Amino acid sequence: MKILMLVNWKVSYNDKDAAKGKQPPDYYIKGEHYWFFRYFKEIPQVDVIDISSFPWLEKFEREKLRFYVWQTLRAIPKLNQYDLVISHGMQSAVVLSLLRCLFKTKAKHLVFEIGSFNSAATEGGALKLMQFASKSIDDFIYHTSKQIEYYREYFPWIVSKAHFMCYGADTSFFTPMEECENKELKEILCIGYRKRDWNTLLKSFDSLCDSEIGQKYKLQLKLIGKIDLQVKNEKVVLLPYIPIEELKKEIAKAAICVVPLEDFNYSFGQMTLLQQMAMEKAVIVAKVPSVIDYVTENETALFYESGNEQDLCDKMSYLLENQDLCCVIAKKASAAVKTVYSEERMAEDIEKVIKMMMEHTIIDID
C-alpha cells in the first residue's frame, strides 16, 4: 500500500540520520518508516508533505486562512500514485476534501480530526464550509471521546465512519530520567504555547506562595513556551520554546507538573500530558473533555476543576506535602502510558481502521 500523509506542521527531511533534537513526527528519513507506521504489521510505503511554503504564504495560511492551500497543491499531481491520503487535522484536509466533492480520486481520504473541524463552531460560514467538505471524506479518527456529541448534532453523516482512539506517546523517546529532580527547589512545571489557562495557574501559584506551604518550601513556577505574560511574582520563570532534549531535562527536574487547559470540546493538551506521565511525573491537569479519556483520577494524575484557582492551589499543596503519593501516582502514570496510551498501541488501532477502509469491513477498536 502507498500512503501520502499531509501533516499540519513542519517536517525535517533527511537522507540518513534523524534530525537532532526532534521527535519522529517531526522528521522524515528517506527509506525508513515514518512515525507510527513503523509499528504496523504490514508496513506501507509512506510519503509526507508538510506545511512548508513561501514564508509570507505560510504565515498567511497559518494565521489568517487557518488551513493550507499550498500543501494540497503540492499533493494534487501525485494523488493517483497513492491508495490512501491521510490528513492530520482539517487544516491539512479541507482543500483536498473540497476538491474531492467535485472530482473523484483514486486515493481514499482518512482524516485525523483533531479540532472538531473548526474548534467546535456551532454557526457561521466556516461551519457550513466544513459540513460540505466533510461529506467527501471516507473515514475519521478522533482522540477525544466527547467529540462524538458534537458530530451527532452538526455532522451526523460522519458518525458511522468516525473512530475514537486514544492518542499515544512515544515511550521509547519519553522515558524516566533518574535522579534529575532538584531536591532543594520545589519546581512546578507548566509547558504550553497556546490554549493554556495561565491566569488561573498564576493566581493559584501566588496563593500557594502566600500559604504555609510557600513558607515551608523554596518554590518556583517555570512556564515554558509563553514569554509575553505580565508576571510580578519573582518566583515565576518564563522560558521560550526550547529544543526537545532540553525540555525533557526540565520535565525531569520538576517536583510536579501542571497542565492548565481551557475547557474546549476537541483534542489538545494530550501530548504534553502523556509525555510528562511517561517520564514518571505526577501531573495535575484541568478536568476538561480533551483529557478525561487519559486519566484515572487520583491514580495516574490529579484533576482540578477548570478555572478554579483554589482547587488547583489545594492540589499543588497536596502533592508537595505528600511525596510518597506523588511517587506512586508518577509510577502508575508511566505504566499506564506504556500499556494503554503508547504510540505503539495507537498504531495498532490506526492499522485496523486503514484495513477496514481498504477492505470495506467492519471492525471494533478496543
Secondary structure, 3 states (H helix, E strand, C coil): CEEEEEECCCCEEECCCCCCCCCHHHEEECCCCCHHHHHCCCCCEEEEECCCCCHHHHHHHHHHHCCCHHHHHHHHHHHHHCCEEEEECHHHCHHHHHHHHHCCCCCEEEEECCCHHHHCCCCCHHHHHHHHHHCCCCEEEECCCCHHHHHHHHCHHHHHHEEECCCCECCCCCCCCCCCCCCCCEEEEEECCCCECHHHHHHHHHHHHHCHHHHHCCEEEEEECCCCCCCCCCCEEEECCCCHHHHHHHHHHCCEEEECECCCCCCCCHHHHHHHHHCCCCEEEECCCCCCCCCCECCCEEEECCCCHHHHHHHHHHHHHCHHHHHHHHHHHHHHHHHCCEHHHHHHHHHHHHHHHHHCCCCCCC
